[in-house]
Amino acid sequence: MSFAEGILTGKSAIVTGGATGIGSYIVRKLGSLGAKVGIVSRKEENLIAAVKSFKEDDGIDVVWRTGDVRDPDGIKKSFYELAGDLGGIDILVCNAAGNFICPTEDLSWNGWRTVIEIDLNGTFNCCQAALLHLKAANDGGRIISISTTQADFGWPGAAHAGAAKAGIQNLMKTLSAEWGEFGIRANWISPGPIEGTEGVDRLIIQQGLADQVKERIPLGTFGEGDDIANAVVYLSSATGKYVSGTGLAVDGGSQWDRGR
């Protein structure tokens, strides 16, 4: 998919979990279209390696701070520093997530709590930390949370992630209603199986389910990281300026199959 060159010039974005996986595709796409980008992650070694790759492979200068989205004071400090480096925050992409496969019967309280804290509580913390900066955005701030189709239909072994992401979707609806007066749009993207990501490897490929899952996708294939990144650009740009409080499924038509 092609967007106009420089469509995001003048915009500043923060992507949590932007050093790896889907987050790295989002960073590359935003940066290639003119946005200034900052990333946050708990692991400094991942951040350093990612920033080096963005520069050497894509010619994109990305700034970074370590931060744990579960720590409201810490993430507020990281965002404040990044906003200083970037000249503000126009776009917040909440992508940090934790997940693992585990039947609900065997799921420990600590396992449940950890995913809820990273995904749901972390998204809440990031939105609050970015609010003052998003209010100052020239043509309205954007919040885009990366959810999952599991939040809508469930997935055996992923009760913790599905519940957390369902909470995120409701949070985006609520922020759309509450923060619309500030010109802030809040939306979410629900990826289907995206090839090359840890989630697909852990939840599908390692379980021997790749062929079975592909057979149930109308388009017959897994998605690509750029499919999600392109959706983020749409919601971040003027093209999506009247979209708020809703979700965009990027799943190859997989939702068709859920009612069977």
PAMAR-158054 format. One line per 8 residues: their letters; for each residue x, y, z of C-alpha. Coordinates in nm, 3 decimals. Layout:
<rs>
A	X:Y:Z ~ ...
</rs>
This chain:
<rs>
MSFAEGIL	0.000:0.000:0.000 ~ 0.133:0.343:-0.093 ~ 0.074:0.669:0.091 ~ 0.168:1.014:-0.023 ~ 0.534:1.089:0.047 ~ 0.574:1.285:0.367 ~ 0.211:1.237:0.472 ~ 0.320:1.237:0.838
TGKSAIVT	0.582:1.512:0.815 ~ 0.559:1.736:1.119 ~ 0.411:1.461:1.336 ~ 0.575:1.301:1.638 ~ 0.491:0.949:1.747 ~ 0.566:0.720:2.039 ~ 0.537:0.344:1.989 ~ 0.550:0.125:2.296
GGATGIGS	0.703:-0.213:2.229 ~ 0.847:-0.057:1.916 ~ 1.177:-0.243:1.917 ~ 1.048:-0.581:1.799 ~ 0.767:-0.759:1.618 ~ 0.469:-0.563:1.487 ~ 0.595:-0.255:1.669 ~ 0.910:-0.242:1.458
YIVRKLGS	0.704:-0.249:1.137 ~ 0.497:0.041:1.268 ~ 0.807:0.242:1.355 ~ 0.958:0.189:1.010 ~ 0.638:0.289:0.834 ~ 0.578:0.601:1.042 ~ 0.939:0.710:1.007 ~ 0.949:0.647:0.632
LGAKVGIV	0.648:0.876:0.588 ~ 0.805:1.167:0.770 ~ 0.709:1.125:1.135 ~ 0.961:1.167:1.414 ~ 0.946:0.850:1.621 ~ 1.035:0.748:1.975 ~ 1.016:0.398:2.117 ~ 0.982:0.261:2.469
SRKEENLI	1.064:-0.085:2.598 ~ 1.182:-0.248:2.920 ~ 1.490:-0.401:2.758 ~ 1.768:-0.156:2.677 ~ 1.954:-0.407:2.461 ~ 1.649:-0.446:2.234 ~ 1.613:-0.070:2.204 ~ 1.978:-0.015:2.113
AAVKSFKE	1.972:-0.293:1.852 ~ 1.645:-0.169:1.702 ~ 1.757:0.194:1.675 ~ 2.077:0.078:1.503 ~ 1.872:-0.130:1.257 ~ 1.627:0.153:1.185 ~ 1.919:0.382:1.102 ~ 2.128:0.138:0.899
DDGIDVVW	1.849:-0.041:0.713 ~ 1.592:0.236:0.671 ~ 1.778:0.564:0.722 ~ 1.542:0.654:1.009 ~ 1.660:0.827:1.324 ~ 1.462:0.695:1.621 ~ 1.497:0.807:1.982 ~ 1.437:0.577:2.276
RTGDVRDP	1.385:0.548:2.648 ~ 1.358:0.245:2.868 ~ 1.027:0.218:3.046 ~ 0.782:-0.030:3.192 ~ 0.423:0.045:3.096 ~ 0.313:-0.110:3.427 ~ 0.483:0.175:3.616 ~ 0.268:0.491:3.578
DGIKKSFY	0.527:0.731:3.719 ~ 0.811:0.575:3.523 ~ 0.626:0.577:3.191 ~ 0.519:0.937:3.248 ~ 0.885:1.032:3.291 ~ 0.986:0.841:2.976 ~ 0.712:1.009:2.772 ~ 0.804:1.353:2.905
ELAGDLGG	1.165:1.304:2.801 ~ 1.070:1.166:2.460 ~ 0.828:1.454:2.403 ~ 1.121:1.687:2.463 ~ 1.332:1.502:2.207 ~ 1.051:1.485:1.950 ~ 0.897:1.827:2.002 ~ 0.570:1.685:2.134
IDILVCNA	0.349:1.379:2.095 ~ 0.089:1.373:1.818 ~ 0.050:0.995:1.788 ~ 0.056:0.731:2.059 ~ 0.068:0.367:1.951 ~ 0.007:0.134:2.246 ~ 0.166:-0.188:2.132 ~ 0.339:-0.329:2.441
AGNFICPT	0.189:-0.667:2.525 ~ 0.247:-0.990:2.710 ~ 0.103:-1.325:2.609 ~ 0.154:-1.697:2.638 ~ -0.061:-1.998:2.569 ~ -0.223:-2.157:2.876 ~ -0.560:-2.325:2.931 ~ -0.771:-2.123:3.173
EDLSWNGW	-0.794:-2.420:3.411 ~ -0.416:-2.414:3.449 ~ -0.368:-2.036:3.440 ~ -0.214:-1.903:3.762 ~ -0.322:-1.581:3.925 ~ 0.024:-1.439:3.862 ~ 0.006:-1.528:3.492 ~ -0.338:-1.370:3.460
RTVIEIDL	-0.230:-1.059:3.651 ~ 0.090:-1.011:3.452 ~ -0.088:-0.998:3.116 ~ -0.363:-0.770:3.250 ~ -0.100:-0.537:3.397 ~ 0.104:-0.513:3.077 ~ -0.178:-0.498:2.825 ~ -0.473:-0.326:2.992
NGTFNCCQ	-0.316:-0.136:3.280 ~ -0.017:-0.048:3.064 ~ -0.239:0.103:2.795 ~ -0.425:0.306:3.057 ~ -0.095:0.432:3.203 ~ 0.036:0.531:2.860 ~ -0.281:0.717:2.764 ~ -0.276:0.916:3.085
AALLHLKA	0.096:0.987:3.051 ~ 0.049:1.117:2.696 ~ -0.270:1.318:2.753 ~ -0.124:1.664:2.810 ~ 0.101:1.622:2.507 ~ -0.183:1.493:2.288 ~ -0.400:1.788:2.390 ~ -0.132:2.017:2.246
ANDGGRII	-0.119:1.839:1.908 ~ -0.185:2.081:1.623 ~ -0.474:1.900:1.455 ~ -0.574:1.659:1.730 ~ -0.386:1.373:1.889 ~ -0.423:1.011:1.792 ~ -0.426:0.706:2.020 ~ -0.404:0.370:1.845
SISTTQAD	-0.401:0.052:2.050 ~ -0.301:-0.282:1.906 ~ -0.565:-0.533:2.014 ~ -0.646:-0.882:1.887 ~ -0.938:-1.066:1.734 ~ -0.925:-1.289:2.044 ~ -1.092:-1.002:2.228 ~ -1.403:-1.042:2.014
FGWPGAAH	-1.429:-1.418:1.977 ~ -1.204:-1.589:2.227 ~ -0.921:-1.833:2.169 ~ -0.852:-2.144:2.375 ~ -0.553:-2.084:2.597 ~ -0.568:-1.705:2.568 ~ -0.832:-1.599:2.821 ~ -0.588:-1.355:2.985
AGAAKAGI	-0.491:-1.181:2.662 ~ -0.843:-1.178:2.523 ~ -0.986:-1.026:2.840 ~ -0.711:-0.763:2.856 ~ -0.758:-0.663:2.493 ~ -1.137:-0.649:2.532 ~ -1.077:-0.404:2.815 ~ -0.849:-0.199:2.591
QNLMKTLS	-1.118:-0.178:2.324 ~ -1.369:-0.045:2.576 ~ -1.108:0.198:2.704 ~ -1.060:0.334:2.352 ~ -1.437:0.381:2.315 ~ -1.449:0.566:2.645 ~ -1.152:0.790:2.567 ~ -1.306:0.869:2.230
AEWGEFGI	-1.616:0.993:2.412 ~ -1.432:1.175:2.690 ~ -1.135:1.319:2.504 ~ -1.301:1.403:2.174 ~ -1.351:1.756:2.301 ~ -0.972:1.790:2.295 ~ -0.958:1.675:1.933 ~ -0.814:1.338:2.035
RANWISPG	-0.914:1.031:1.836 ~ -0.887:0.690:2.005 ~ -0.910:0.367:1.805 ~ -0.777:0.013:1.800 ~ -0.652:-0.233:1.541 ~ -0.721:-0.605:1.574 ~ -0.457:-0.803:1.384 ~ -0.523:-1.153:1.264
PIEGTEGV	-0.231:-1.394:1.237 ~ 0.074:-1.193:1.128 ~ 0.360:-1.396:0.986 ~ 0.697:-1.365:1.156 ~ 0.561:-1.246:1.490 ~ 0.616:-1.410:1.825 ~ 0.242:-1.448:1.872 ~ 0.191:-1.653:1.556
DRLIIQQG	0.500:-1.859:1.627 ~ 0.396:-1.934:1.985 ~ 0.019:-1.969:1.949 ~ -0.006:-2.127:1.604 ~ 0.313:-2.262:1.451 ~ 0.455:-2.424:1.766 ~ 0.115:-2.581:1.828 ~ 0.117:-2.734:1.478
LADQVKER	-0.188:-2.534:1.374 ~ -0.055:-2.331:1.078 ~ -0.233:-2.520:0.798 ~ -0.554:-2.550:0.998 ~ -0.562:-2.177:1.072 ~ -0.487:-2.077:0.713 ~ -0.771:-2.296:0.590 ~ -1.012:-2.094:0.802
IPLGTFGE	-0.893:-1.757:0.671 ~ -1.090:-1.653:0.361 ~ -0.778:-1.499:0.202 ~ -0.590:-1.823:0.277 ~ -0.273:-1.673:0.420 ~ -0.121:-1.501:0.721 ~ -0.086:-1.124:0.717 ~ 0.235:-0.922:0.709
GDDIANAV	0.369:-0.666:0.952 ~ 0.320:-0.390:0.697 ~ -0.053:-0.467:0.688 ~ -0.079:-0.350:1.048 ~ 0.160:-0.060:0.994 ~ -0.049:0.065:0.701 ~ -0.361:0.060:0.919 ~ -0.177:0.266:1.180
VYLSSATG	-0.083:0.523:0.915 ~ -0.445:0.550:0.801 ~ -0.565:0.620:1.154 ~ -0.271:0.854:1.224 ~ -0.310:1.072:0.917 ~ -0.565:1.323:0.794 ~ -0.717:1.040:0.591 ~ -0.864:0.895:0.911
KYVSGTGL	-0.941:1.224:1.087 ~ -1.313:1.146:1.136 ~ -1.260:0.795:1.271 ~ -1.273:0.757:1.649 ~ -1.397:0.508:1.904 ~ -1.387:0.209:1.675 ~ -1.174:-0.085:1.570 ~ -1.021:-0.198:1.243
AVDGGSQW	-0.981:-0.573:1.195 ~ -0.681:-0.659:0.979 ~ -0.729:-1.033:0.965 ~ -0.785:-1.152:0.608 ~ -1.157:-1.193:0.671 ~ -1.106:-1.433:0.962 ~ -1.403:-1.296:1.155 ~ -1.636:-1.454:0.899
DRGR	-1.548:-1.794:1.038 ~ -1.606:-1.720:1.404 ~ -1.979:-1.775:1.404 ~ -1.964:-2.126:1.261
</rs>
